[in-house]
């Protein structure tokens, strides 16, 4: 779920809550935070490998793998955990 779009507020949610992939969840949350359509954002691949995000979530945070990845995109800091939680903050 995306929280209220107040400056410097944090937005988070589970990609499984209505999103097909973590990449889609990231783009949808960025668009909501930015108050724009998803196609108005720069392509996600300019900041991070979308396939790598999918592998991160598919592998989960267990087994000693990566538990999260953070990157900047469209003026926001995005964090994706191995459990599939997506957080977008200014």
C-alpha positions in Angstrom: 0.0 0.0 0.0 1.3 3.5 -0.8 1.0 5.9 2.1 0.0 9.5 1.8 2.1 11.5 -0.6 3.5 14.1 1.9 7.0 15.4 1.4 9.7 13.3 3.0 7.1 10.6 3.9 7.8 7.0 3.4 5.8 4.8 1.1 5.8 1.0 1.3 3.9 -2.2 0.5 4.0 -5.7 -0.6 4.3 -6.4 -4.4 2.1 -9.5 -3.9 -0.8 -7.1 -3.0 -2.0 -6.7 -6.5 1.3 -6.5 -8.4 2.6 -9.1 -10.8 6.3 -8.4 -10.2 8.4 -6.4 -7.9 9.5 -4.2 -10.8 5.9 -3.3 -11.5 5.4 -2.5 -7.7 8.4 -0.2 -7.8 7.2 1.7 -10.9 3.7 2.0 -9.5 4.9 3.3 -6.2 7.2 5.8 -7.8 4.4 7.0 -10.1 2.1 7.4 -7.1 4.8 9.3 -5.1 5.5 11.5 -8.1 1.8 12.1 -8.9 2.3 11.0 -12.5 1.5 8.1 -14.8 4.0 5.2 -14.9 5.0 6.1 -18.5 6.1 9.6 -17.4 8.9 8.0 -15.4 12.4 7.3 -16.8 12.8 3.6 -17.6 13.6 1.5 -14.5 16.5 -0.2 -16.2 18.4 3.1 -16.2 18.9 2.8 -12.4 18.7 -0.9 -11.7 18.5 -4.3 -13.5 14.7 -5.3 -13.2 15.6 -9.0 -13.6 18.0 -8.7 -10.7 15.1 -7.3 -8.5 13.0 -10.2 -9.5 15.7 -12.7 -8.6 16.2 -11.0 -5.2 12.6 -11.5 -4.3 12.4 -15.0 -5.9 15.4 -16.0 -3.7 13.9 -14.5 -0.6 16.0 -13.2 2.3 16.8 -16.6 3.7 19.8 -18.9 2.9 22.3 -16.1 3.5 21.4 -14.2 0.3 20.9 -10.5 -0.1 18.2 -9.2 2.2 17.7 -5.9 0.5 18.8 -3.6 -2.3 18.5 0.2 -2.4 18.9 2.5 -5.4 17.8 6.0 -6.5 15.3 6.5 -9.3 13.3 9.4 -10.5 14.4 11.5 -7.5 13.4 8.9 -4.9 15.3 6.3 -2.8 13.9 2.8 -3.4 14.5 -0.1 -1.1 13.4 -3.7 -2.1 13.8 -6.5 0.5 14.2 -10.2 -0.2 10.7 -10.6 1.2 9.3 -8.4 -1.6 8.6 -5.3 0.5 9.0 -2.1 -1.5 9.7 1.3 0.2 9.9 4.6 -1.7 11.1 7.7 0.1 12.3 11.2 -0.8 
